[in-house]
Amino acid sequence: MSRKLPSISPLIPQEIRKLEDLGQIVRNQRAQVRLRIDDAAALCFVSSDLLSRLENGSPITMDKLLKVLDGLGLRMLVVPACDAVLLKSELEALRAGRRPSGDLSNMSGRDE
């Protein structure tokens, strides 16, 4: 049976609060690079079953997650929750073609 590409979702969550959010981002990236699930899995050196579980919000091991993210050109950035809002607004400004505020100088919360 021929596998179809998933449709690209314009509204994907940027902040991951649950595994389903992460799965949606991975599926959307796969759709943007126009890969069927079996082709994407082979590119990431994981099984299509594992990739399907990830895309559907089921837990997988961290090493496999990192393989998938790397294979699909995604990166994970872990920041303190207080900085997430600022980073998100700066990223949205960049994507909208606006100049970001540039006020990322003291994100660590320490005065230097």
C-alpha positions in Angstrom: 0.0 0.0 0.0 1.3 3.4 -1.0 2.0 5.8 1.9 0.9 9.4 1.5 2.7 12.4 2.8 1.1 14.2 5.8 -0.3 17.6 5.3 1.7 20.6 6.5 0.2 22.1 9.6 0.6 25.9 9.7 -0.1 26.2 13.4 2.4 23.9 15.2 3.2 24.4 18.8 6.5 26.0 19.5 6.6 25.3 23.2 6.5 21.6 24.0 4.4 20.7 27.0 3.5 17.1 26.1 4.7 14.4 23.8 1.9 15.0 21.3 3.3 18.5 20.8 6.7 17.1 19.9 5.2 14.5 17.6 3.3 17.2 15.8 6.4 19.2 15.2 8.3 16.1 13.9 5.4 15.2 11.6 5.2 18.7 10.3 8.9 18.9 9.6 8.7 15.5 7.8 5.9 17.0 5.6 7.8 20.1 4.9 10.8 18.1 3.6 8.3 15.9 1.7 9.4 12.5 3.2 7.1 9.5 3.6 7.4 8.0 7.1 9.4 5.0 5.9 11.9 7.2 4.0 12.3 9.6 7.0 12.8 6.7 9.3 15.6 5.3 7.1 17.2 8.7 6.9 17.1 8.9 10.7 18.4 5.3 11.2 15.2 4.3 13.2 12.3 2.1 12.4 9.1 3.5 10.8 7.3 2.0 13.8 9.4 4.2 16.2 8.9 7.3 14.1 5.1 6.6 14.0 5.0 6.3 17.8 6.9 9.5 18.2 4.6 11.4 15.8 1.6 10.0 17.7 2.9 11.2 21.1 4.1 7.9 22.5 7.3 7.8 24.5 10.6 6.8 22.9 14.1 6.8 24.3 16.1 10.1 24.2 18.9 8.7 22.0 16.3 7.7 19.4 14.6 11.1 19.7 17.9 12.9 19.1 18.5 10.7 16.0 15.1 11.7 14.6 15.6 15.4 15.3 19.0 15.4 13.8 17.9 13.4 10.7 15.1 15.8 10.0 17.1 19.0 10.6 15.6 19.9 14.0 17.3 21.0 17.2 16.2 20.9 20.8 16.9 24.0 22.9 16.2 23.7 26.7 15.9 27.0 28.5 14.6 28.2 31.8 10.8 28.7 31.6 11.1 32.5 32.3 13.3 32.9 29.2 10.9 30.9 26.9 8.5 33.7 26.5 11.2 36.2 25.5 12.8 33.8 23.1 9.4 32.9 21.5 8.5 36.6 21.0 12.0 37.3 19.4 11.6 34.3 17.1 8.1 35.4 16.1 9.4 38.8 15.3 12.1 37.4 13.1 9.7 35.1 11.3 7.3 38.0 10.6 10.1 40.1 9.2 10.2 42.5 12.1 13.4 43.5 13.8 13.6 41.7 17.1 14.0 43.9 20.2 17.5 42.5 20.8 17.0 42.5 24.5 18.5 39.0 25.1 21.4 40.4 27.0 20.5 39.2 30.5 18.7 36.0 29.8 20.7 34.1 32.4 19.1 36.2 35.1 22.5 37.2 36.5 23.9 40.7 36.5 27.4 40.8 35.1 
